Amino acid sequence: MYSSEIIKKEMQFENNMIIDLSQSINSNIKLYPGSPNVYFLKWSKYSIDGYDSEAIFLSTHTGTHIDAPSHFIEGAAPIDNIDVNRFVMKNVHLLKIFKSSNQLITIEDIINSDIDIKENDSIVFSTGWEHNYNSDNYINANPGLSPEAAIYLSNKKINAVAIDSPSIDSAMESEFPVHKILLKNDIIIIENICNLAQIDKKKFKLIAIPLKLLGASGSPVRALAII
């Protein structure tokens, strides 16, 4: 028999709206240059084996995914060493700062968004770039965060940064300074977020759970906004 506390929690959850912020992974997914193509291999069939299964081949940074600190910082934590509580984000700020090709999100953009960023909060940037997914320049002309803005957020000691583009660094950056700044400061990065136009709140909850891949520098995630 349920306790009154459990029933109350279930009722609160039922009143929330859940929005899937994840790209579908398939063999035609847009990939960062140099990434291996995605392959789904039929491994067993109902007609032969009595069950259906697949084998997959893909980068750990495919689709909507999390970058662990070890992605760019040698000796830093891999994905399986990150505290799982960090993937359940209760205080998430959505900043709708629309940018076009190769433009940078600046400190001024963040400050002008008029949000009170506290330690361990998470930031999601909606640049509108997700709507260019089917264009030829989605991968090679994306906007991103400026290094100065990355330092600003690092000084706030936030938990995570997410963005609706294939990289937190703009496509102009070949040395990935923003990745290095954030990951050095133990701020996890979520890239290729989508469906942010469906969120009309400035704050929400975000669940983005990676696979427990031993020693890996990242993992695809199923990112869910709870409104």
Backbone bond lengths (Angstrom), bond angles and torsions (degrees), N, CA, C in turn:
res aa  C-N    CA-C-N  psi(-1)  N-CA   C-N-CA  omega(-1)  CA-C   N-CA-C  phi
1 M - - - 1.467 - - 1.522 109.59 -
2 Y 1.333 117.33 134.05 1.449 121.75 -178.33 1.521 111.07 -70.11
3 S 1.326 115.61 142.77 1.455 119.97 170.91 1.521 108.52 -78.62
4 S 1.327 117.31 160.04 1.467 120.78 179.77 1.511 111.25 -61.68
5 E 1.350 116.75 -31.18 1.466 120.47 -179.54 1.516 110.97 -67.16
6 I 1.331 117.51 -43.26 1.460 121.50 179.37 1.523 110.39 -64.90
7 I 1.346 117.34 -42.72 1.465 121.42 179.09 1.514 110.58 -60.83
8 K 1.329 116.40 -41.60 1.461 120.92 179.86 1.523 110.70 -61.90
9 K 1.335 117.10 -43.55 1.458 121.04 179.77 1.524 110.71 -63.92
10 E 1.343 117.56 -40.67 1.459 120.73 -179.35 1.526 110.45 -65.61
11 M 1.324 117.24 -39.06 1.453 120.67 179.10 1.524 111.31 -65.66
12 Q 1.333 116.22 -38.03 1.457 119.93 177.85 1.519 110.60 -64.75
13 F 1.314 117.31 -38.41 1.459 121.06 -179.71 1.516 111.00 -67.95
14 E 1.353 116.64 -38.19 1.454 120.51 -179.02 1.524 112.04 -65.26
15 N 1.301 117.46 -26.43 1.467 121.06 -178.95 1.522 112.78 -82.30
16 N 1.323 117.06 -6.20 1.462 121.34 179.95 1.528 110.77 -89.47
17 M 1.324 116.04 153.31 1.457 121.92 173.28 1.522 108.32 -101.59
18 I 1.314 116.53 134.56 1.462 121.63 179.86 1.521 108.93 -110.45
19 I 1.328 116.18 127.01 1.464 122.39 -179.55 1.527 109.04 -118.91
20 D 1.310 115.79 127.17 1.466 121.04 178.79 1.525 108.95 -78.59
21 L 1.315 116.89 120.46 1.463 122.33 -178.83 1.534 111.97 -103.76
22 S 1.317 116.94 19.37 1.463 121.36 -171.36 1.523 112.60 -108.00
23 Q 1.323 115.45 141.22 1.454 120.81 171.05 1.531 109.77 -74.68
24 S 1.310 116.66 149.34 1.464 120.87 173.63 1.521 109.26 -79.94
25 I 1.309 116.68 132.38 1.467 121.09 178.92 1.523 108.91 -89.88
26 N 1.323 115.16 123.61 1.462 121.12 178.26 1.523 108.34 -152.29
27 S 1.297 116.80 177.06 1.468 120.89 -174.64 1.524 112.70 -69.86
28 N 1.344 117.80 -12.00 1.463 121.08 -179.97 1.530 112.84 -106.06
29 I 1.318 118.23 9.92 1.451 121.39 -176.77 1.528 111.11 -64.04
30 K 1.333 116.25 146.63 1.464 120.23 177.88 1.530 108.95 -70.48
31 L 1.324 115.90 132.31 1.462 121.60 -174.79 1.519 111.21 -121.48
32 Y 1.323 115.30 146.00 1.457 119.80 175.31 1.530 108.71 -66.15
33 P 1.334 118.58 140.81 1.469 120.87 -178.43 1.526 112.22 -51.96
34 G 1.311 115.49 131.54 1.460 121.22 -179.64 1.515 113.68 95.33
35 S 1.332 117.10 -10.96 1.465 120.23 178.68 1.525 110.27 -77.89
36 P 1.321 117.15 148.55 1.474 119.41 178.75 1.517 110.94 -72.92
37 N 1.308 115.89 150.16 1.455 120.63 175.35 1.523 110.42 -64.20
38 V 1.315 116.10 150.52 1.455 121.91 178.24 1.525 109.45 -84.74
39 Y 1.337 116.12 132.37 1.464 120.72 177.22 1.525 109.44 -127.26
40 F 1.323 115.50 129.20 1.456 122.22 169.21 1.526 106.82 -104.32
41 L 1.311 118.28 117.85 1.456 122.62 -177.90 1.521 109.36 -109.41
42 K 1.317 116.45 125.36 1.459 120.24 176.65 1.532 108.61 -66.92
43 W 1.329 116.35 121.34 1.466 120.85 -174.25 1.528 111.90 -103.08
44 S 1.316 115.84 -36.39 1.464 119.59 177.02 1.526 108.68 -146.02
45 K 1.336 115.51 158.96 1.465 121.27 -178.18 1.528 109.58 -130.21
46 Y 1.330 114.23 147.54 1.458 118.85 176.02 1.522 111.03 -55.25
47 S 1.342 114.84 -44.69 1.465 119.96 -172.93 1.520 113.24 -66.11
48 I 1.344 116.39 -25.11 1.469 120.02 -177.26 1.526 111.43 -106.09
49 D 1.332 116.12 -47.33 1.465 120.20 -171.75 1.529 114.14 -103.62
50 G 1.322 115.95 -11.52 1.455 118.79 -178.75 1.519 113.47 86.02
51 Y 1.330 116.79 0.15 1.466 121.71 176.19 1.519 109.06 -153.26
52 D 1.318 115.37 161.35 1.461 121.11 -177.47 1.521 109.16 -111.64
53 S 1.345 118.21 137.97 1.464 121.52 175.29 1.518 109.40 -158.22
54 E 1.344 115.03 162.64 1.464 121.48 -179.20 1.521 109.67 -132.67
55 A 1.318 115.93 155.48 1.458 122.99 166.29 1.524 106.33 -110.51
56 I 1.337 116.84 143.83 1.458 119.68 -179.25 1.519 110.53 -125.32
57 F 1.329 114.77 149.25 1.459 121.61 175.56 1.518 107.48 -128.61
58 L 1.322 116.83 121.31 1.459 120.23 -179.15 1.515 109.73 -165.12
59 S 1.333 115.94 161.55 1.453 121.91 173.53 1.524 109.42 -71.53
60 T 1.327 116.50 151.85 1.464 120.47 175.29 1.528 111.25 -72.06
61 H 1.330 117.58 -3.98 1.465 122.72 178.91 1.531 110.46 -115.15
62 T 1.328 115.65 39.34 1.458 122.25 -179.45 1.530 110.47 -96.19
63 G 1.326 116.15 138.44 1.457 120.59 175.56 1.518 112.39 62.91
64 T 1.323 116.56 -148.48 1.454 121.28 176.17 1.526 107.45 -71.78
65 H 1.314 116.41 116.59 1.466 119.17 -171.01 1.519 111.59 -147.89
66 I 1.326 115.24 163.76 1.457 122.71 176.67 1.527 109.21 -107.10
67 D 1.332 115.56 136.11 1.462 122.07 170.36 1.526 108.33 -95.20
68 A 1.317 116.59 122.82 1.464 121.21 173.02 1.523 108.59 -82.91
69 P 1.331 118.41 160.23 1.469 120.57 178.11 1.529 113.80 -53.06
70 S 1.336 117.44 -33.33 1.468 120.01 -177.90 1.519 113.10 -68.47
71 H 1.335 117.87 -9.27 1.466 120.87 179.44 1.532 111.22 -60.01
72 F 1.338 116.85 -36.87 1.465 120.28 -179.74 1.526 113.50 -129.06
73 I 1.328 118.12 -10.55 1.460 120.88 -176.76 1.522 109.01 -112.81
74 E 1.322 116.33 110.64 1.460 121.16 -177.92 1.522 110.91 -61.30
75 G 1.321 115.64 130.86 1.456 120.88 178.37 1.515 114.51 83.95
76 A 1.350 117.62 -3.35 1.464 121.09 -179.60 1.536 110.05 -80.28
77 A 1.319 115.91 176.17 1.466 121.65 -173.54 1.523 112.51 -66.48
78 P 1.338 117.76 130.80 1.463 120.83 170.51 1.527 109.72 -79.43
79 I 1.307 116.01 176.82 1.466 120.61 -172.65 1.523 112.81 -61.63
80 D 1.334 117.91 -34.52 1.466 119.70 -176.51 1.520 113.10 -77.65
81 N 1.338 117.46 -9.89 1.466 120.93 179.87 1.524 113.28 -97.02
82 I 1.327 117.61 -1.06 1.457 120.44 179.97 1.525 109.27 -81.42
83 D 1.315 116.64 134.01 1.458 122.16 178.29 1.530 109.69 -55.59
84 V 1.326 117.09 123.60 1.467 120.98 -175.46 1.530 112.43 -61.96
85 N 1.317 117.92 -23.61 1.464 120.01 178.53 1.523 111.75 -61.92
86 R 1.329 116.61 -23.94 1.460 120.22 -178.46 1.522 112.44 -72.62
87 F 1.326 117.35 -17.29 1.456 121.16 -179.66 1.529 112.01 -86.53
88 V 1.314 117.05 -10.04 1.466 122.44 175.41 1.524 106.25 -108.05
89 M 1.314 116.71 97.04 1.465 122.95 -168.05 1.527 110.13 -101.54
90 K 1.316 115.57 113.43 1.460 121.12 -174.31 1.524 112.72 -88.83
91 N 1.317 116.98 -26.32 1.463 120.78 -178.16 1.524 109.46 -120.31
92 V 1.318 114.74 91.96 1.465 121.43 -175.86 1.527 108.91 -118.01
93 H 1.323 116.04 128.32 1.463 122.12 177.28 1.522 109.37 -101.78
94 L 1.323 116.72 127.41 1.462 121.25 175.12 1.523 108.67 -97.71
95 L 1.326 116.12 118.26 1.464 121.74 178.88 1.519 108.44 -109.74
96 K 1.325 115.96 109.81 1.462 120.63 178.21 1.524 108.18 -90.26
97 I 1.333 114.25 94.66 1.457 122.23 -177.67 1.530 106.59 -121.87
98 F 1.313 117.05 94.24 1.456 120.29 -171.27 1.524 111.58 -75.39
99 K 1.318 114.23 130.60 1.463 122.22 -177.59 1.520 109.72 -133.43
100 S 1.332 115.21 152.37 1.458 120.89 177.05 1.527 109.17 -107.01
101 S 1.322 116.22 -165.88 1.461 122.36 -172.47 1.525 112.91 -50.30
102 N 1.323 115.32 124.29 1.463 123.92 172.31 1.537 114.73 64.61
103 Q 1.317 118.37 6.62 1.457 119.80 179.98 1.532 111.11 -75.80
104 L 1.341 114.62 155.12 1.457 120.72 -176.53 1.523 111.64 -108.96
105 I 1.331 115.58 142.34 1.460 122.15 169.37 1.523 106.89 -82.25
106 T 1.307 117.42 122.07 1.463 122.12 -173.62 1.526 111.71 -102.19
107 I 1.333 115.05 170.10 1.465 120.41 173.61 1.527 109.71 -57.93
108 E 1.325 116.53 -42.70 1.461 120.91 -179.31 1.525 111.03 -60.59
109 D 1.333 117.25 -39.32 1.460 120.61 177.36 1.528 110.69 -58.96
110 I 1.319 115.69 -43.52 1.469 120.33 -178.28 1.527 110.47 -68.08
111 I 1.320 116.34 -46.26 1.469 120.30 -179.51 1.524 110.64 -62.83
112 N 1.323 117.20 -41.72 1.463 121.36 -179.02 1.531 112.86 -69.12
113 S 1.330 116.44 -12.38 1.461 119.89 176.51 1.518 111.90 -74.99
114 D 1.332 115.18 -11.21 1.469 122.13 173.21 1.529 112.06 57.20
115 I 1.332 115.54 53.88 1.463 120.31 175.15 1.521 108.91 -118.96
116 D 1.299 114.97 151.01 1.464 121.54 179.05 1.524 108.04 -99.70
117 I 1.338 116.45 96.98 1.460 121.37 -176.75 1.527 109.32 -84.96
118 K 1.335 114.90 123.71 1.459 120.50 179.11 1.517 110.33 -113.37
119 E 1.314 116.14 163.24 1.458 121.61 178.51 1.528 110.22 -55.88
120 N 1.334 115.45 136.87 1.470 124.71 179.24 1.532 114.10 75.34
121 D 1.327 118.52 2.59 1.462 120.30 171.50 1.534 109.28 -69.52
122 S 1.317 116.29 164.68 1.462 121.77 174.97 1.526 108.99 -122.55
123 I 1.338 115.96 148.50 1.464 122.28 -176.13 1.525 109.42 -120.25
124 V 1.337 116.36 130.41 1.460 121.69 174.58 1.527 108.02 -116.87
125 F 1.329 115.75 122.50 1.459 121.11 178.99 1.528 110.34 -98.35
126 S 1.337 114.51 121.55 1.450 120.84 173.39 1.528 107.59 -104.42
127 T 1.325 116.33 103.07 1.466 121.15 -178.17 1.531 112.04 -95.30
128 G 1.338 116.21 -9.72 1.457 120.77 -173.76 1.515 113.06 85.25
129 W 1.332 116.40 -3.55 1.468 119.83 -176.15 1.527 112.36 -67.00
130 E 1.307 117.57 -24.18 1.465 119.90 179.47 1.522 111.54 -57.14
131 H 1.339 117.38 -26.55 1.461 120.91 -179.16 1.525 112.36 -73.79
132 N 1.331 116.75 -8.74 1.469 121.63 176.12 1.527 112.15 -95.65
133 Y 1.328 116.79 12.49 1.466 119.73 -174.19 1.532 112.54 -54.90
134 N 1.310 117.19 -38.43 1.469 120.25 -177.19 1.526 113.48 -86.40
135 S 1.324 117.43 3.01 1.461 120.25 179.31 1.530 110.08 -90.04
136 D 1.321 115.13 161.99 1.465 120.15 -178.05 1.522 112.65 -69.65
137 N 1.335 117.36 -20.99 1.467 119.36 -174.58 1.527 113.67 -100.51
138 Y 1.337 118.39 10.53 1.465 120.48 -178.99 1.524 111.56 -55.37
139 I 1.320 116.35 -42.43 1.468 121.05 -176.53 1.521 112.40 -85.20
140 N 1.331 117.93 -38.67 1.473 119.63 -168.88 1.520 115.22 -102.71
141 A 1.355 118.16 10.95 1.468 118.85 178.44 1.531 111.65 -144.44
142 N 1.314 116.72 22.68 1.470 119.64 -173.52 1.526 113.20 -69.89
143 P 1.340 116.41 147.21 1.467 119.84 171.45 1.521 109.75 -73.59
144 G 1.331 115.49 169.10 1.461 119.26 179.31 1.515 111.16 -161.83
145 L 1.287 115.46 -173.08 1.459 122.37 -179.10 1.530 109.08 -86.94
146 S 1.322 117.41 142.02 1.465 119.85 175.77 1.527 109.32 -76.74
147 P 1.331 118.32 151.54 1.470 120.35 176.80 1.527 112.25 -57.41
148 E 1.319 116.79 -37.30 1.468 120.20 179.52 1.529 110.90 -64.44
149 A 1.322 116.61 -39.61 1.466 120.51 177.41 1.526 110.94 -67.73
150 A 1.330 116.33 -34.99 1.467 120.32 176.92 1.529 110.77 -63.75
151 I 1.334 116.59 -40.86 1.471 120.73 177.00 1.525 110.19 -64.91
152 Y 1.324 116.06 -41.44 1.471 121.60 178.76 1.528 110.35 -58.39
153 L 1.330 117.59 -46.92 1.459 121.25 179.98 1.524 111.68 -69.91
154 S 1.326 116.51 -34.29 1.467 119.93 177.20 1.521 110.82 -63.19
155 N 1.322 116.29 -39.12 1.476 120.22 178.43 1.530 111.58 -66.43
156 K 1.333 116.53 -22.22 1.460 120.82 176.49 1.533 111.80 -80.10
157 K 1.337 116.34 -11.72 1.474 123.04 178.69 1.533 111.27 59.37
158 I 1.321 114.58 49.28 1.460 119.15 -179.80 1.535 110.52 -79.26
159 N 1.326 115.24 170.98 1.461 121.47 -176.89 1.522 112.58 -87.54
160 A 1.339 116.34 -45.51 1.467 119.99 -172.29 1.520 110.76 -154.65
161 V 1.331 114.30 156.41 1.463 122.64 173.17 1.520 107.45 -128.73
162 A 1.330 116.64 131.81 1.463 121.63 176.73 1.515 109.32 -125.01
163 I 1.340 115.89 154.59 1.464 120.19 -178.22 1.527 109.88 -149.94
164 D 1.331 116.07 151.65 1.465 122.06 -179.46 1.525 111.68 -91.89
165 S 1.301 116.68 42.02 1.466 122.54 176.82 1.519 107.89 -139.00
166 P 1.338 117.89 168.40 1.459 119.51 -176.01 1.516 114.57 -72.42
167 S 1.344 117.97 -11.34 1.459 120.60 -179.84 1.518 109.98 -151.93
168 I 1.320 116.97 143.89 1.463 121.46 174.89 1.526 110.24 -71.07
169 D 1.327 117.30 -24.16 1.463 122.00 170.73 1.519 109.08 -85.44
170 S 1.321 117.19 142.70 1.460 119.09 175.22 1.528 109.63 -66.03
171 A 1.320 115.85 159.36 1.464 120.48 -177.86 1.528 112.22 -63.06
172 M 1.337 117.60 -19.44 1.469 120.85 179.64 1.526 112.14 -71.96
173 E 1.337 116.49 -21.92 1.465 120.69 -174.71 1.522 111.25 -87.48
174 S 1.313 116.45 115.87 1.466 120.42 179.53 1.529 112.57 -95.72
175 E 1.346 116.81 -12.15 1.470 120.46 -178.51 1.533 112.64 -102.71
176 F 1.316 117.57 0.53 1.470 123.68 176.02 1.530 113.61 53.29
177 P 1.334 117.78 52.14 1.470 119.43 -177.41 1.525 113.56 -64.06
178 V 1.338 117.12 -36.16 1.462 119.41 -177.55 1.528 110.69 -69.30
179 H 1.328 116.93 -42.55 1.461 119.55 174.04 1.527 110.64 -53.20
180 K 1.316 115.66 -47.81 1.464 119.82 -175.11 1.524 111.89 -66.40
181 I 1.334 116.77 -39.23 1.467 120.28 -179.98 1.525 110.42 -65.47
182 L 1.323 116.37 -49.32 1.459 119.93 -176.90 1.523 111.97 -67.13
183 L 1.329 116.78 -48.16 1.462 119.72 -176.20 1.524 111.95 -68.64
184 K 1.327 117.53 -32.53 1.464 120.35 175.99 1.519 110.31 -63.42
185 N 1.318 115.93 -29.86 1.468 120.90 179.52 1.531 111.93 -96.21
186 D 1.336 115.93 19.19 1.469 123.07 174.20 1.528 112.30 60.71
187 I 1.322 116.62 34.97 1.459 121.85 174.94 1.524 107.77 -102.56
188 I 1.315 117.09 117.43 1.460 120.25 -178.77 1.529 110.16 -74.63
189 I 1.328 115.64 151.76 1.457 122.47 -174.99 1.524 108.82 -120.26
190 I 1.334 116.31 133.27 1.466 121.96 175.44 1.524 107.53 -119.60
191 E 1.324 116.22 124.41 1.465 121.40 -176.49 1.526 111.10 -119.54
192 N 1.334 115.16 160.97 1.465 122.41 -179.74 1.531 112.91 63.66
193 I 1.345 116.01 34.30 1.464 120.09 170.82 1.541 108.23 -67.74
194 C 1.320 117.43 148.75 1.463 120.26 178.34 1.529 111.09 -141.93
195 N 1.321 115.82 175.60 1.468 123.82 177.98 1.530 114.00 65.54
196 L 1.317 116.90 23.69 1.466 119.70 -178.55 1.524 112.28 -70.63
197 A 1.326 118.12 -20.77 1.465 120.90 178.54 1.526 111.42 -64.78
198 Q 1.331 116.67 -18.16 1.462 120.62 179.98 1.529 112.34 -79.69
199 I 1.330 117.04 -8.90 1.463 120.71 -178.47 1.520 109.00 -99.19
200 D 1.307 116.12 121.31 1.464 120.30 -179.20 1.528 112.10 -109.98
201 K 1.331 116.29 15.61 1.457 121.50 177.73 1.523 109.53 -110.04
202 K 1.325 116.55 153.37 1.459 120.46 176.43 1.515 112.34 -84.66
203 K 1.333 116.48 -19.46 1.459 120.70 178.21 1.529 109.20 -131.75
204 F 1.310 115.31 143.62 1.459 120.59 177.15 1.518 108.83 -158.82
205 K 1.309 116.05 179.78 1.459 121.58 175.60 1.523 108.50 -105.12
206 L 1.317 116.21 147.49 1.464 121.31 -177.94 1.522 109.88 -134.08
207 I 1.325 114.88 129.86 1.459 121.16 173.40 1.524 107.32 -114.95
208 A 1.320 116.91 123.09 1.468 121.70 179.34 1.526 107.53 -139.29
209 I 1.309 116.21 95.73 1.460 121.91 -171.93 1.529 110.66 -101.94
210 P 1.325 117.33 118.28 1.462 119.79 175.94 1.523 111.22 -83.48
211 L 1.308 116.27 162.64 1.459 120.38 170.36 1.526 109.03 -68.28
212 K 1.317 116.34 151.39 1.466 120.59 179.00 1.529 108.51 -87.04
213 L 1.340 114.34 79.15 1.461 122.21 -176.42 1.524 108.89 -95.91
214 L 1.299 116.40 110.18 1.459 122.03 -174.10 1.526 111.50 -58.38
215 G 1.330 116.88 118.21 1.446 122.55 174.75 1.510 115.32 76.47
216 A 1.331 118.65 6.00 1.465 121.03 -175.47 1.526 111.81 -80.10
217 S 1.330 116.35 153.75 1.464 122.18 -178.55 1.523 112.87 -87.96
218 G 1.325 117.00 -2.05 1.453 120.71 179.17 1.509 110.58 -179.54
219 S 1.336 115.27 -178.83 1.460 119.67 179.09 1.514 109.61 -164.23
220 P 1.344 117.00 143.53 1.468 118.41 168.16 1.525 109.15 -59.87
221 V 1.337 115.94 151.91 1.458 120.58 178.74 1.518 110.02 -134.49
222 R 1.314 115.52 157.79 1.473 121.92 166.12 1.522 104.99 -102.03
223 A 1.314 116.24 103.58 1.468 121.81 -175.37 1.523 109.37 -93.60
224 L 1.328 116.04 126.55 1.463 121.66 -176.50 1.524 109.76 -126.10
225 A 1.324 115.61 126.48 1.460 120.85 173.72 1.515 108.18 -91.78
226 I 1.326 115.71 134.07 1.462 121.36 176.58 1.523 106.64 -112.82
227 I 1.322 116.21 113.76 1.459 121.82 -174.31 1.529 109.62 -102.25
